[in-house]
């Protein structure tokens, strides 16, 4: 049965076309509004300072949180240093990765990974996987926004932690589709809303505030729309805005989210709209 004609909005950006196809293959009427982009930082001096320290042997371990960030950091450092120098330096220390995407990026660079986080691949699983590690001089590749909880937890263990930011999250250059999605969601035009990364939530709410429909949008998501979240980090962000998670998939992946939401959407919708 799948979505069986239900109207589904999603906020995926990099894989928007794939998301739309997945929804349609499950019988849904798809509206995918990209909600974010990776924007380079304006000042790269702290990143180059980190690199000098890494090359000087000042770190015992580096933690990678995203595949995009891993590749971006490698590409940025290659603009100033020999192309393989970053990978060579990483091979001299322990390397940890939050999930399969940074693992794949590191494999491309020929860098072995000593620690990986199990599903659902959040910083909490990574922290648990690192609990018996001896390294105390740590560098952490951050993604679109800082992760103060992870940094604080590492420091509480006695680690010296250096965050390394490569990019930041920003709204899309063209926000028209996102604004339309937000207005339609607030007006009750959707039955299902799918979130695939945490930053989609504050970006959606920022646009809702600018459009003057924040209260209506929250009301729809709480009472009339099935909310699907890809995993714990995304659900925590929804909760931070007072929004529910009606379903999370068995594995924190986009395909599982779409398929498992489709299987249960009708039942969840009936229950929620009573």
LOVO-934073 format. One line per field, with one value per residue (C-alpha): residue in one letter; x, y, z; residue number from 1. Coordinates in pm, 1 decimal. Example, Ala and Ser with C-alpha at 12.3 -4.5 7.8 and 13.67 -1.06 7.14 Angstrom:
2
res	(a	s)
u	(1230.0	1367.0)
v	(-450.0	-106.0)
w	(780.0	714.0)
n	(1	2)
END
This chain:
274
res	(x	x	x	x	x	x	x	x	x	x	x	x	x	x	x	x	x	x	x	x	x	x	x	x	x	x	x	x	x	x	x	x	x	x	x	x	x	x	x	x	x	x	x	x	x	x	x	x	x	x	x	x	x	x	x	x	x	x	x	x	x	x	x	x	x	x	x	x	x	x	x	x	x	x	x	x	x	x	x	x	x	x	x	x	x	x	x	x	x	x	x	x	x	x	x	x	x	x	x	x	x	x	x	x	x	x	x	x	x	x	x	x	x	x	x	x	x	x	x	x	x	x	x	x	x	x	x	x	x	x	x	x	x	x	x	x	x	x	x	x	x	x	x	x	x	x	x	x	x	x	x	x	x	x	x	x	x	x	x	x	x	x	x	x	x	x	x	x	x	x	x	x	x	x	x	x	x	x	x	x	x	x	x	x	x	x	x	x	x	x	x	x	x	x	x	x	x	x	x	x	x	x	x	x	x	x	x	x	x	x	x	x	x	x	x	x	x	x	x	x	x	x	x	x	x	x	x	x	x	x	x	x	x	x	x	x	x	x	x	x	x	x	x	x	x	x	x	x	x	x	x	x	x	x	x	x	x	x	x	x	x	x	x	x	x	x	x	x	x	x	x	x	x	x)
u	(0.0	274.4	173.3	-124.1	-156.0	-64.3	96.5	456.5	689.3	1062.3	1348.4	1640.3	1893.3	2191.7	1983.0	1655.5	1589.8	1653.6	1421.3	1142.2	1186.2	1176.5	852.4	688.0	798.8	609.5	295.8	331.0	276.0	621.4	718.3	1089.2	1211.6	1589.8	1648.8	2026.5	2363.4	2721.9	2880.4	3258.0	3391.6	3524.3	3835.2	4045.7	4330.5	4223.6	4211.2	4562.5	4682.0	4534.6	4718.8	5052.8	4993.9	4892.6	5203.7	5412.7	5278.0	5063.7	4761.2	4705.3	4369.5	4140.1	3764.2	3569.0	3194.6	3087.7	3199.7	3143.5	3357.8	3633.2	3661.4	3629.2	3907.8	4133.9	4064.5	4121.4	4455.1	4567.6	4548.1	4838.9	5027.5	5140.5	4837.1	4906.1	5046.0	4717.4	4653.0	5012.2	4979.8	4653.9	4819.4	5056.7	4776.8	4451.6	4144.2	3780.0	3472.1	3110.3	2953.6	2989.1	3020.0	3341.0	3470.9	3424.1	3595.5	3889.8	3916.0	3945.8	4240.6	4402.2	4359.3	4275.4	4000.7	4060.8	3717.2	3372.5	3036.7	2762.7	2413.7	2244.6	2586.1	2535.5	2805.3	2680.4	2760.0	3096.6	3170.4	3081.6	3302.2	3594.1	3552.3	3861.7	4088.5	4407.9	4442.0	4402.6	4511.2	4214.5	4109.7	3741.8	3622.8	3297.8	3022.2	2771.4	2741.5	2940.0	2864.2	2924.5	2790.2	3051.6	3335.0	3227.2	3203.1	3552.0	3695.4	3524.1	3735.4	4047.8	4106.0	4250.3	4008.8	4062.2	3752.8	3819.8	3542.3	3545.8	3202.1	2877.9	2515.0	2330.1	1991.9	1973.8	2052.5	1697.1	1458.8	1138.4	1067.1	1130.3	901.1	627.9	668.9	644.1	332.9	165.5	259.5	112.4	-204.9	-262.6	-163.9	54.3	-8.9	353.3	673.7	1014.7	1334.2	1671.0	1911.6	1875.9	1957.9	1650.0	1434.0	1572.7	1590.5	1225.3	1131.2	1334.6	1143.3	813.4	887.4	976.9	653.4	446.2	313.0	520.5	224.3	15.2	302.5	370.7	1.8	-12.6	296.3	162.7	-192.5	-241.4	85.5	288.3	643.3	922.8	1274.1	1576.1	1736.9	1808.6	1989.1	1705.9	1444.1	1625.7	1615.0	1242.2	1189.0	1392.4	1129.6	840.8	765.9	695.3	861.1	592.0	823.2	1195.5	1326.4	1498.2	1819.7	1906.4	1904.1	1688.2	1555.9	1450.3	1283.2	1071.3	977.8	892.6	701.0	503.1	411.7	269.8	161.2	-208.9	-240.6	-40.2	-239.6	-573.7	-450.6	-304.8	-610.7	-862.3)
v	(0.0	249.6	613.6	544.2	901.8	1082.0	1423.7	1410.7	1704.2	1653.3	1894.7	1697.6	1905.7	1717.7	1412.2	1593.0	1415.6	1075.9	1159.1	1256.9	928.9	724.3	892.3	843.6	479.4	432.2	586.3	932.0	1274.7	1425.8	1786.1	1815.7	2158.4	2187.4	2354.3	2393.1	2415.6	2384.4	2730.4	2772.7	2966.5	3309.4	3276.3	2961.3	3071.1	2849.9	2549.0	2610.3	2660.2	2319.8	2167.2	2306.7	2155.5	1820.7	1809.0	1893.2	1587.9	1769.4	1535.2	1172.1	1129.3	1300.5	1251.2	1287.8	1352.8	1383.8	1262.5	1604.4	1768.2	1508.9	1567.6	1944.9	1956.3	1743.9	1966.7	2286.6	2174.6	2065.5	2430.5	2515.0	2190.0	1892.1	1691.6	1379.3	1549.2	1551.2	1180.0	1095.3	1284.3	1106.4	769.9	854.3	894.2	721.1	816.7	788.2	825.4	883.2	682.1	520.3	845.7	970.2	612.0	605.3	942.2	832.0	507.3	712.7	890.7	563.3	641.1	352.0	407.1	285.4	364.4	379.2	450.8	188.4	281.4	518.8	686.7	982.7	1148.2	949.9	615.0	753.9	867.4	522.5	352.9	572.7	518.8	297.8	489.1	634.2	936.5	1274.5	1529.1	1529.5	1722.1	1710.7	1784.5	1970.8	2009.2	2284.3	2390.4	2317.8	2017.0	2153.4	1837.5	1616.2	1859.6	1897.4	1519.5	1467.1	1741.3	1588.3	1278.9	1488.7	1538.9	1849.6	1916.2	2128.9	2177.9	2208.4	2376.0	2357.8	2482.4	2611.5	2543.8	2816.5	2850.6	2764.9	3044.3	3005.3	2982.9	3000.4	2622.3	2613.8	2912.3	2749.1	2420.8	2601.2	2794.8	2481.3	2283.9	2555.0	2557.0	2183.0	2080.4	1785.6	1457.0	1356.9	1554.9	1385.6	1517.2	1367.9	1587.0	1803.5	2139.5	2113.4	2185.0	2529.1	2633.2	2537.9	2727.0	3033.0	3053.6	2991.5	3284.3	3508.2	3405.3	3466.7	3108.7	2961.7	2892.0	2735.4	2517.1	2387.9	2313.0	2111.0	1907.1	1838.3	1744.4	1664.7	1559.7	1240.6	1349.2	1113.0	1163.5	978.6	933.4	1055.2	1380.7	1486.7	1388.1	1584.0	1894.3	1847.6	1814.7	2130.6	2317.3	2145.4	1919.9	1546.0	1248.5	1003.3	751.9	679.2	400.4	81.3	209.3	581.8	599.5	788.5	481.0	312.1	633.8	662.2	293.0	244.5	572.3	473.0	140.3	305.2	650.5	580.8	420.6	695.9	965.1	821.0	798.1	1149.7	1318.8	1166.3)
w	(0.0	92.1	117.2	-110.9	-232.6	89.4	44.2	169.2	227.6	282.5	341.6	197.5	2.9	-138.4	-231.8	-304.9	-635.3	-479.1	-189.2	-429.0	-618.6	-298.3	-190.4	-529.9	-542.5	-215.7	-364.0	-213.0	-364.6	-311.2	-247.2	-164.3	-59.3	-9.5	325.4	359.4	194.0	308.0	303.8	338.7	634.6	553.2	770.6	730.9	956.5	1250.9	1017.2	889.6	1248.1	1333.0	1035.3	1151.5	1494.6	1343.4	1124.9	1432.6	1615.8	1870.4	1845.9	1946.6	1775.3	1528.1	1526.2	1200.8	1220.9	854.5	515.5	358.3	626.0	590.5	216.4	250.6	507.8	288.2	-13.2	182.7	324.2	-22.7	-130.1	101.7	170.3	-40.1	-149.6	59.0	368.8	560.8	501.7	591.4	919.5	1002.3	948.9	1234.2	1490.4	1587.6	1387.2	1493.6	1271.8	1369.1	1088.1	746.3	548.8	715.9	711.7	333.1	291.2	503.5	309.2	-10.1	151.8	258.6	628.3	864.5	1121.3	1477.0	1623.3	1462.8	1620.9	1584.8	1470.0	1501.6	1458.0	1690.6	1898.7	2198.9	2036.3	1931.8	2285.7	2418.7	2157.7	2269.5	2645.1	2685.6	2447.1	2598.1	2366.5	2533.9	2270.9	2036.4	1725.7	1627.0	1273.2	1323.3	1069.7	1001.8	1361.8	1680.9	1901.4	2252.6	2420.9	2255.5	2327.0	2690.4	2738.1	2595.0	2816.0	3119.1	3052.3	3074.6	2703.7	2543.6	2258.4	1947.8	1729.9	1355.9	1156.5	779.2	675.2	819.7	743.8	554.9	389.2	17.5	-226.5	-355.4	-60.7	-269.9	-259.9	114.6	173.8	-31.7	159.2	491.5	391.9	258.0	568.6	791.8	579.3	620.2	268.3	376.3	554.4	621.4	691.1	669.9	828.6	737.9	935.1	1243.2	1084.4	861.5	1166.6	1268.3	903.0	855.9	1171.6	1068.5	741.2	920.8	1149.5	854.6	678.2	990.5	1010.4	1295.2	1526.2	1248.8	1131.6	1482.4	1529.8	1208.9	1297.5	1645.3	1553.6	1185.0	1016.8	1062.4	1148.5	1043.1	1181.7	1046.2	1389.2	1742.8	1659.9	1432.5	1691.1	1961.0	1743.2	1681.4	2056.0	2113.1	1909.9	2087.3	1790.3	1794.6	1630.8	1527.6	1364.2	1336.4	1111.9	1225.6	1063.3	1042.9	664.6	417.0	236.6	560.0	675.5	362.9	342.3	709.9	729.7	421.3	581.0	893.2	777.0	735.0	1076.9	1247.3	1070.1	1182.9	1540.7	1540.4	1391.4	1633.5)
n	(1	2	3	4	5	6	7	8	9	10	11	12	13	14	15	16	17	18	19	20	21	22	23	24	25	26	27	28	29	30	31	32	33	34	35	36	37	38	39	40	41	42	43	44	45	46	47	48	49	50	51	52	53	54	55	56	57	58	59	60	61	62	63	64	65	66	67	68	69	70	71	72	73	74	75	76	77	78	79	80	81	82	83	84	85	86	87	88	89	90	91	92	93	94	95	96	97	98	99	100	101	102	103	104	105	106	107	108	109	110	111	112	113	114	115	116	117	118	119	120	121	122	123	124	125	126	127	128	129	130	131	132	133	134	135	136	137	138	139	140	141	142	143	144	145	146	147	148	149	150	151	152	153	154	155	156	157	158	159	160	161	162	163	164	165	166	167	168	169	170	171	172	173	174	175	176	177	178	179	180	181	182	183	184	185	186	187	188	189	190	191	192	193	194	195	196	197	198	199	200	201	202	203	204	205	206	207	208	209	210	211	212	213	214	215	216	217	218	219	220	221	222	223	224	225	226	227	228	229	230	231	232	233	234	235	236	237	238	239	240	241	242	243	244	245	246	247	248	249	250	251	252	253	254	255	256	257	258	259	260	261	262	263	264	265	266	267	268	269	270	271	272	273	274)
END
